[in-house]
Amino acid sequence: MSSLKLSELMGALSHALDITEGQPEGHCVRCCWIGMRIGQNFGLPPDELWTLYYTLLLKDLGCSSNAARICELYVTDDLSFKRDFKWVDGSLPQVLRFVLRNTGPGTGVMARLMAMGGILKGGDAIAQELILTRCTRGADIARQLRFPEAVANGVHALDEHWDGSGRPLALKGNAIAIQARIALMAQVVDVHNTSSGPEACVTEVRQRSGKWFDPALVLAFQEAAQDPTFWQTLNSPGVEAAVYALEPGDHEVEVDDDYLDDIAEAFGQVVDAKSPFTAGHSARVGLYTALLTESMGLPEHRRRWLKRGALLHDVGKLGVSNTILDKPGKLDDREWKAVQRHASYTQAILGRVSIFEELARVSSAHHERLDGQGYPLGLTAKDITLETRIITTADIFDAITATRPYRGAVPVEKTLAIMTDTVGSAIDADCLTHLKAIVNRYPELFPT
């Protein structure tokens, strides 16, 4: 495979985390630029700068894991909820105002009152639950990505505050990992800079000094803030290239095939964590795809390559609200268009990695149909590759046999009959023939 640096791959995949948090594109990359300048000014040694670098890019690894719970508790869109919550400074008046404004905004009066009553009654326990889930899951994924404990600890402690008022462990002062202290500040700086500009950032950081933020790190940020090139780069299209150049040179990591497999699997789990109805979906589509490619005689290197595409095919769903993904009834036109956008998101995210150029096209086309009635591009049979047809077959099979918010799981035999009815319009005949043979060969994988 072509040479690929870990920084390039993580930087590209961090854009998937941005959309899950409802943040403007490039949020994690910009946080990396901000945080690395703080760390450099603070005098961190190269080893700590390296762990800081990846903590910043991957700070939101656990962000998908509490999305469904947020929608359930607050009866609202998780994407806008997460976006707006980053403006809350933790004070009781702001928290109460946020809850009142963001609980059940599209529901009736009684539904809102019931939801708000439950939240106010749950109070501290609800906040602790949501943040603990996010932090624990994020740290676990960091470990799966082969990062050291320093990075996992940085991700886990992202929401801790210098004065001990943070979560999930109420750590205080130097008990909070340095990379987490910097990552939280970088996050606040980017949110305020994106909306209000540099002066607002500096003011906000000063106001939280000694509360959320380590005063010594505040001074390091203020030093960076006095440099006009800091802001010029942060607000320019060149910030991504500047961030890739910041990775400590003696710590650069090349990504081989084994590592790439692990990364695809880990990000597939980030996707599947977004909804209880998609738990394990990416892994199963990856398994079915691997079985199909073996049965159909694809070369080993292409089988391995396509399994990564299957694991990542739904990465764009991180940008779709759980109010839509978990809706028990029929989607309206607006909601259906939002679902359809996930395929374009997959293309945009994977397409940021040079060696994923073909994989991005193949994976993002898994909802195209042979009859031209699919999305996002309305491709017809002549333009849909065999590799895409394989992922499509695996995806449809798992979608029908799994439980969905609007219906129960469909038995395997009935699923295959349903798929047979769409041969030539949605399903490739050869792919389905091989799928049926696989089901017969490995019945233990397909409980009825």
C-alpha positions as CSV (number, residue, x, y, z in Angstrom):
1,M,0.0,0.0,0.0
2,S,1.1,3.6,-0.4
3,S,2.7,5.4,2.5
4,L,0.1,7.0,4.8
5,K,0.9,8.9,8.0
6,L,-1.2,8.5,11.0
7,S,-1.6,12.2,11.3
8,E,-3.2,12.5,7.9
9,L,-5.6,9.6,8.5
10,M,-6.7,10.8,12.0
11,G,-7.0,14.4,10.8
12,A,-9.3,13.3,8.0
13,L,-11.4,11.0,10.2
14,S,-11.7,13.7,12.8
15,H,-14.1,15.5,10.4
16,A,-16.5,12.6,11.2
17,L,-16.4,13.6,14.9
18,D,-17.0,17.2,14.0
19,I,-20.4,16.5,12.4
20,T,-21.4,14.3,15.3
21,E,-20.8,17.2,17.6
22,G,-22.7,19.6,15.4
23,Q,-19.5,21.6,14.9
24,P,-18.4,23.4,11.7
25,E,-16.1,21.3,9.5
26,G,-12.5,21.2,10.7
27,H,-13.3,21.8,14.4
28,C,-10.9,19.1,15.8
29,V,-8.2,20.1,13.3
30,R,-8.5,23.8,14.4
31,C,-8.4,22.7,18.1
32,C,-5.2,20.9,17.3
33,W,-3.6,24.0,15.9
34,I,-4.7,26.0,19.0
35,G,-3.8,23.4,21.5
36,M,-0.4,22.6,20.0
37,R,0.6,26.3,20.1
38,I,-0.5,26.4,23.8
39,G,1.6,23.3,24.5
40,Q,4.6,24.6,22.7
41,N,4.4,27.9,24.6
42,F,4.0,26.0,27.8
43,G,7.2,24.1,27.1
44,L,5.9,20.6,26.8
45,P,8.6,18.1,25.7
46,P,8.2,16.2,22.4
47,D,6.7,13.0,24.0
48,E,3.9,15.1,25.6
49,L,3.4,17.2,22.5
50,W,2.8,14.0,20.6
51,T,0.1,12.7,23.0
52,L,-1.4,16.2,23.0
53,Y,-1.5,16.2,19.2
54,Y,-3.7,13.1,19.1
55,T,-5.7,14.0,22.1
56,L,-6.7,17.2,20.3
57,L,-7.6,15.4,17.0
58,L,-9.5,12.6,18.8
59,K,-11.0,14.4,21.8
60,D,-14.6,13.7,20.5
61,L,-14.1,9.9,19.9
62,G,-16.9,9.1,22.4
63,C,-19.3,11.8,21.0
64,S,-21.7,9.3,19.3
65,S,-22.2,7.2,22.4
66,N,-24.7,9.5,24.2
67,A,-26.5,10.9,21.2
68,A,-29.5,8.5,21.5
69,R,-29.8,9.2,25.2
70,I,-29.7,13.0,24.7
71,C,-32.6,12.7,22.2
72,E,-34.6,10.5,24.7
73,L,-34.0,12.7,27.7
74,Y,-34.3,16.2,26.1
75,V,-36.7,15.2,23.2
76,T,-34.6,17.2,20.8
77,D,-32.0,17.0,18.0
78,D,-28.8,15.8,19.4
79,L,-26.6,17.7,16.9
80,S,-28.0,21.1,17.7
81,F,-28.1,20.2,21.4
82,K,-24.4,19.4,21.4
83,R,-23.5,22.4,19.3
84,D,-25.3,24.8,21.6
85,F,-24.2,23.2,24.9
86,K,-20.6,24.1,24.1
87,W,-21.6,27.7,24.8
88,V,-22.7,26.9,28.4
89,D,-20.1,28.0,30.9
90,G,-21.4,25.7,33.7
91,S,-23.0,28.4,35.8
92,L,-26.5,27.4,37.2
93,P,-28.3,30.3,35.4
94,Q,-26.8,29.3,32.1
95,V,-27.5,25.6,32.6
96,L,-31.2,26.3,33.5
97,R,-31.6,28.6,30.6
98,F,-30.1,26.0,28.3
99,V,-32.4,23.3,29.6
100,L,-35.5,25.5,29.2
101,R,-34.6,26.5,25.7
102,N,-33.4,23.1,24.4
103,T,-35.9,20.6,25.9
104,G,-38.6,19.4,23.6
105,P,-38.6,22.5,21.4
106,G,-40.8,20.9,18.7
107,T,-43.2,19.2,21.0
108,G,-46.4,20.2,22.7
109,V,-46.6,22.0,26.1
110,M,-47.4,18.9,28.1
111,A,-44.6,16.9,26.5
112,R,-42.1,19.7,27.2
113,L,-43.2,20.0,30.8
114,M,-42.9,16.3,31.4
115,A,-39.4,16.1,29.8
116,M,-38.2,19.2,31.7
117,G,-39.6,17.7,34.9
118,G,-37.7,14.5,34.4
119,I,-34.5,16.4,33.7
120,L,-34.7,18.7,36.6
121,K,-35.5,15.8,38.9
122,G,-32.6,13.8,37.5
123,G,-30.4,16.9,37.6
124,D,-26.8,16.0,38.5
125,A,-27.2,12.3,37.8
126,I,-28.3,12.9,34.2
127,A,-25.3,15.2,33.4
128,Q,-22.9,12.7,35.1
129,E,-24.4,9.8,33.1
130,L,-24.1,11.5,29.7
131,I,-20.5,12.7,30.2
132,L,-19.3,9.5,31.8
133,T,-20.7,7.5,28.8
134,R,-19.0,9.8,26.4
135,C,-15.6,9.9,28.2
136,T,-15.4,6.2,28.9
137,R,-16.3,5.2,25.4
138,G,-13.9,7.8,23.9
139,A,-11.0,6.5,26.0
140,D,-11.8,2.9,25.0
141,I,-11.8,3.7,21.3
142,A,-8.5,5.6,21.7
143,R,-7.0,2.4,23.1
144,Q,-8.5,0.3,20.2
145,L,-6.7,2.8,17.9
146,R,-3.4,1.7,19.6
147,F,-2.8,5.0,21.3
148,P,-1.1,5.0,24.7
149,E,-2.8,5.6,28.0
150,A,-1.8,9.2,27.9
151,V,-4.1,9.9,24.9
152,A,-6.9,7.7,26.4
153,N,-6.6,9.6,29.7
154,G,-6.7,12.9,27.8
155,V,-9.9,12.0,26.0
156,H,-11.4,10.7,29.2
157,A,-10.7,13.9,31.2
158,L,-11.8,16.4,28.5
159,D,-14.7,17.7,30.6
160,E,-12.7,18.1,33.9
161,H,-12.3,21.6,35.2
162,W,-9.3,23.2,37.0
163,D,-11.4,24.1,40.0
164,G,-12.8,20.6,40.4
165,S,-16.3,21.4,39.1
166,G,-16.0,19.2,36.0
167,R,-16.9,15.6,35.2
168,P,-16.9,12.7,35.3
169,L,-14.4,12.3,38.2
170,A,-14.4,15.9,39.5
171,L,-10.6,16.0,39.2
172,K,-8.9,19.2,40.3
173,G,-5.7,21.1,39.3
174,N,-2.7,19.1,38.3
175,A,-4.6,15.8,38.8
176,I,-6.1,16.6,35.4
177,A,-3.9,15.3,32.5
178,I,-2.1,18.2,30.9
179,Q,-3.4,17.2,27.4
180,A,-7.0,17.3,28.7
181,R,-6.5,20.7,30.2
182,I,-5.2,22.1,26.9
183,A,-7.9,20.3,24.8
184,L,-10.8,21.8,26.8
185,M,-9.3,25.3,26.4
186,A,-8.7,24.7,22.7
187,Q,-12.3,23.6,22.2
188,V,-13.7,26.7,23.9
189,V,-11.3,29.0,21.9
190,D,-12.5,27.4,18.6
191,V,-16.2,27.6,19.4
192,H,-15.9,31.3,20.3
193,N,-13.5,32.3,17.5
194,T,-15.7,30.6,14.9
195,S,-18.7,32.7,15.9
196,S,-17.3,35.8,17.5
197,G,-13.7,36.3,16.6
198,P,-10.3,36.5,18.5
199,E,-11.2,39.2,21.0
200,A,-14.2,37.2,22.3
201,C,-11.9,34.1,22.7
202,V,-9.3,36.0,24.7
203,T,-12.0,37.5,27.0
204,E,-13.7,34.1,27.5
205,V,-10.5,32.3,28.3
206,R,-9.5,35.0,30.9
207,Q,-12.9,34.8,32.5
208,R,-12.6,31.1,33.0
209,S,-9.0,31.2,34.3
210,G,-8.8,29.5,37.6
211,K,-12.2,28.0,37.1
212,W,-12.3,25.8,34.0
213,F,-8.7,26.6,33.0
214,D,-5.2,26.2,34.4
215,P,-4.0,29.9,34.9
216,A,-0.5,28.9,33.6
217,L,-2.0,27.6,30.4
218,V,-4.1,30.7,30.0
219,L,-0.9,32.7,29.9
220,A,0.5,30.3,27.3
221,F,-2.7,30.9,25.2
222,Q,-2.4,34.7,25.6
223,E,1.1,34.5,24.3
224,A,-0.1,32.7,21.2
225,A,-3.0,35.1,20.9
226,Q,-0.6,38.1,20.6
227,D,0.8,36.6,17.4
228,P,-1.2,37.7,14.3
229,T,0.0,34.6,12.3
230,F,-1.7,32.4,14.9
231,W,-5.1,33.7,14.0
232,Q,-4.4,34.0,10.3
233,T,-3.5,30.4,10.1
234,L,-6.4,29.3,12.3
235,N,-8.9,31.1,10.1
236,S,-7.4,30.1,6.8
237,P,-7.9,27.1,4.5
238,G,-4.3,26.2,5.1
239,V,-4.8,25.3,8.8
240,E,-5.1,21.5,8.0
241,A,-1.7,21.4,6.3
242,A,-0.2,23.5,9.1
243,V,-1.6,21.0,11.6
244,Y,-0.1,18.0,9.8
245,A,3.3,19.8,9.8
246,L,3.0,20.1,13.6
247,E,3.2,16.5,14.5
248,P,6.6,15.9,16.3
249,G,8.9,14.6,13.5
250,D,10.6,12.0,15.6
251,H,7.2,10.5,16.5
252,E,5.6,10.1,13.1
253,V,3.8,6.8,12.6
254,E,3.3,5.1,9.3
255,V,0.0,3.1,8.9
256,D,0.4,-0.4,7.6
257,D,-2.4,-2.8,6.5
258,D,-2.9,-4.3,10.0
259,Y,-3.2,-0.9,11.6
260,L,-5.5,0.3,8.9
261,D,-7.8,-2.7,9.6
262,D,-7.9,-1.8,13.3
263,I,-8.6,1.9,12.5
264,A,-11.5,1.0,10.2
265,E,-13.0,-1.3,12.9
266,A,-12.7,1.3,15.6
267,F,-14.4,4.0,13.6
268,G,-17.1,1.5,12.6
269,Q,-17.8,1.2,16.3
270,V,-18.0,5.0,16.7
271,V,-20.7,4.9,14.0
272,D,-22.6,2.0,15.5
273,A,-22.6,3.6,18.9
274,K,-24.8,6.4,17.7
275,S,-28.1,4.4,17.8
276,P,-29.2,1.3,19.6
277,F,-30.7,0.2,16.4
278,T,-27.4,0.2,14.5
279,A,-25.4,-1.5,17.2
280,G,-23.0,-4.0,15.5
281,H,-24.3,-3.0,12.0
282,S,-20.9,-1.9,10.6
283,A,-19.2,-5.0,11.9
284,R,-21.9,-7.3,10.5
285,V,-21.8,-5.6,7.1
286,G,-18.0,-6.0,7.2
287,L,-18.3,-9.7,7.9
288,Y,-20.9,-10.3,5.2
289,T,-18.8,-8.3,2.8
290,A,-15.7,-10.4,3.6
291,L,-17.7,-13.6,3.1
292,L,-19.1,-12.4,-0.2
293,T,-15.8,-11.3,-1.6
294,E,-14.2,-14.7,-0.7
295,S,-17.1,-16.6,-2.2
296,M,-16.9,-14.5,-5.4
297,G,-13.2,-15.0,-5.8
298,L,-11.9,-11.5,-5.3
299,P,-8.1,-11.3,-4.7
300,E,-7.1,-11.3,-1.1
301,H,-5.8,-7.7,-1.1
302,R,-9.1,-6.5,-2.6
303,R,-11.1,-8.4,0.0
304,R,-9.2,-6.8,2.8
305,W,-9.6,-3.4,1.2
306,L,-13.3,-3.7,0.7
307,K,-13.9,-4.9,4.2
308,R,-12.5,-1.6,5.4
309,G,-15.0,0.2,3.1
310,A,-17.8,-1.9,4.5
311,L,-16.8,-1.0,8.1
312,L,-16.8,2.7,7.2
313,H,-19.7,2.8,4.7
314,D,-22.1,4.5,7.2
315,V,-19.6,7.0,8.7
316,G,-21.7,9.8,7.3
317,K,-24.6,8.8,9.6
318,L,-22.7,10.5,12.4
319,G,-24.1,13.7,10.8
320,V,-27.7,12.6,11.0
321,S,-29.7,13.4,14.1
322,N,-31.0,10.6,16.3
323,T,-34.4,12.1,16.2
324,I,-34.4,10.8,12.6
325,L,-32.4,7.6,13.0
326,D,-34.4,6.4,15.9
327,K,-37.9,7.6,14.7
328,P,-40.5,4.9,15.2
329,G,-42.7,6.2,12.4
330,K,-42.5,7.1,8.7
331,L,-40.0,9.8,7.9
332,D,-41.3,13.0,6.3
333,D,-39.6,14.6,3.2
334,R,-37.2,16.7,5.2
335,E,-36.1,13.8,7.4
336,W,-35.7,11.5,4.4
337,K,-33.4,14.0,2.7
338,A,-31.4,14.3,5.9
339,V,-30.9,10.5,5.9
340,Q,-29.9,10.6,2.2
341,R,-27.2,13.1,3.0
342,H,-25.3,10.5,5.0
343,A,-23.9,8.9,1.8
344,S,-22.5,12.2,0.7
345,Y,-21.0,12.7,4.1
346,T,-19.3,9.4,3.8
347,Q,-17.8,10.4,0.5
348,A,-16.6,13.7,1.9
349,I,-15.0,12.2,5.0
350,L,-13.3,9.3,3.4
351,G,-12.3,11.3,0.3
352,R,-10.1,13.5,2.5
353,V,-7.6,10.6,2.6
354,S,-5.6,10.3,-0.6
355,I,-5.4,6.5,-0.6
356,F,-9.1,6.2,0.2
357,E,-10.1,8.0,-3.1
358,E,-11.5,4.8,-4.7
359,L,-12.8,3.4,-1.4
360,A,-14.7,6.7,-0.8
361,R,-16.6,6.3,-4.1
362,V,-17.3,2.7,-3.6
363,S,-18.5,3.0,0.0
364,S,-20.6,6.1,-0.4
365,A,-22.5,4.5,-3.3
366,H,-24.0,1.7,-1.2
367,H,-27.5,3.2,-1.6
368,E,-27.3,3.6,-5.4
369,R,-29.6,1.2,-7.3
370,L,-29.2,-0.6,-10.6
371,D,-32.3,1.0,-11.9
372,G,-31.1,4.5,-11.2
373,Q,-33.5,5.2,-8.4
374,G,-30.9,5.3,-5.6
375,Y,-28.9,8.1,-4.0
376,P,-26.9,10.3,-3.7
377,L,-26.0,10.4,-7.4
378,G,-28.7,8.3,-9.0
379,L,-26.2,6.1,-10.7
380,T,-27.4,3.3,-13.0
381,A,-26.1,-0.3,-13.3
382,K,-23.2,0.6,-15.8
383,D,-21.7,3.0,-13.2
384,I,-22.1,0.8,-10.1
385,T,-19.0,-1.3,-9.4
386,L,-19.0,-4.9,-8.3
387,E,-17.5,-3.8,-5.0
388,T,-20.3,-1.4,-4.3
389,R,-22.9,-4.1,-5.3
390,I,-21.3,-6.4,-2.7
391,I,-21.5,-3.8,0.1
392,T,-25.1,-2.9,-0.9
393,T,-26.1,-6.6,-0.7
394,A,-24.5,-7.0,2.7
395,D,-26.0,-3.7,3.9
396,I,-29.5,-4.5,2.8
397,F,-29.4,-8.0,4.2
398,D,-28.3,-6.7,7.6
399,A,-30.8,-3.8,7.6
400,I,-33.7,-6.2,7.0
401,T,-32.7,-8.9,9.4
402,A,-32.0,-6.4,12.2
403,T,-34.5,-4.7,14.5
404,R,-35.4,-1.2,13.5
405,P,-37.3,1.5,15.4
406,Y,-40.4,1.0,13.2
407,R,-40.4,-2.8,13.1
408,G,-38.9,-6.0,14.4
409,A,-36.3,-8.1,12.9
410,V,-37.3,-10.0,9.7
411,P,-36.3,-13.8,9.6
412,V,-33.5,-14.7,7.2
413,E,-35.6,-16.8,4.9
414,K,-38.1,-14.0,4.4
415,T,-35.3,-11.4,4.0
416,L,-33.8,-13.4,1.1
417,A,-37.2,-13.6,-0.5
418,I,-37.7,-9.8,-0.2
419,M,-34.2,-9.3,-1.7
420,T,-35.0,-11.7,-4.5
421,D,-37.9,-9.5,-5.5
422,T,-35.5,-6.6,-6.1
423,V,-32.9,-8.4,-8.2
424,G,-32.1,-6.3,-11.2
425,S,-33.5,-3.1,-9.7
426,A,-31.6,-2.9,-6.4
427,I,-29.8,-6.1,-5.8
428,D,-27.2,-7.7,-8.1
429,A,-28.2,-11.2,-9.1
430,D,-24.7,-12.8,-8.7
431,C,-24.2,-11.2,-5.3
432,L,-27.5,-12.5,-4.1
433,T,-26.7,-16.0,-5.4
434,H,-23.5,-16.0,-3.4
435,L,-25.2,-14.6,-0.3
436,K,-27.8,-17.5,-0.4
437,A,-25.0,-20.0,-0.7
438,I,-23.2,-18.4,2.3
439,V,-26.3,-18.6,4.4
440,N,-26.6,-22.3,3.6
441,R,-22.9,-22.9,4.3
442,Y,-22.7,-21.0,7.6
443,P,-26.2,-21.3,9.2
444,E,-24.7,-20.6,12.7
445,L,-24.0,-17.0,11.5
446,F,-27.6,-16.4,10.6
447,P,-30.0,-17.4,13.4
448,T,-33.6,-17.3,12.3
